[in-house]
Amino acid sequence: MKHAMRLVGVAGVLVLLVVLSGCFFNIFQTAQTVGAGNVALTLGAAAMNIAVQQQNSLVFTPQGRLAVGLTDNLDLGIQSGAMVGTDGSASFLGAIADLKARIVNIENGFALALGVGGGYSPGLVGWGIEGSVYLDSNVRFLPLYVVYRPLLPLGGGQLTIANQVAVGLYLRLSSSARLLLEADWWSGLPSIGAALEVSL
């Protein structure tokens, strides 16, 4: 009984450390919108190595995003997920919502979109708001995307902007599915992940 209580206590401390360590959502979005009346589901996961009290811990972040096309160039999305440690501990990654407006889409050129959103996440240390700038290469042989996202946590005594940058490759698997391979940096913390986006 005493041994079991000790294990529960250690697991609780590890979960708390993971929650306080600033895990974050991967972006898993390009500048493209889903189109008026259409719905897309993106399921993905990422891995990041977090240093807590001079010890490294590998954390996995399975995530899902649902996007609805309000117009051909405007999407409403919501994203949620979990944080899972290698010891099996799991906790809520939070939930964020966003609006994304595509403003340029040049075939065999590039696409540009702007976004705004917010929600709750340990990465934001509670509630926060964010902006986004999405830039895609619309060139078939080099389907790259880059996203910059400044984030403003609303909790805490002082205003501090966190910065997230994502660089990825989007591969069209069919007319309704594509694979996103992405590397993210959140204020110096790297993460790599993959996601499958399916139009429903």
Protein Blocks (a to p, Z undefined) as FASTA:
>chain_A
ZZmmmmmmmmmmmmmmmmmnopacdfkiafbdebehiacdddddddddddeehiacdddd
ddddddddfblkbccdddddddddfkopacdebjcddddddfbdcehiacdddddddddd
fklopaadddddddddfbfklcccddddddddfedjbdcddddddddddddfbfkbccdd
ddddeehiacddddddddZZ
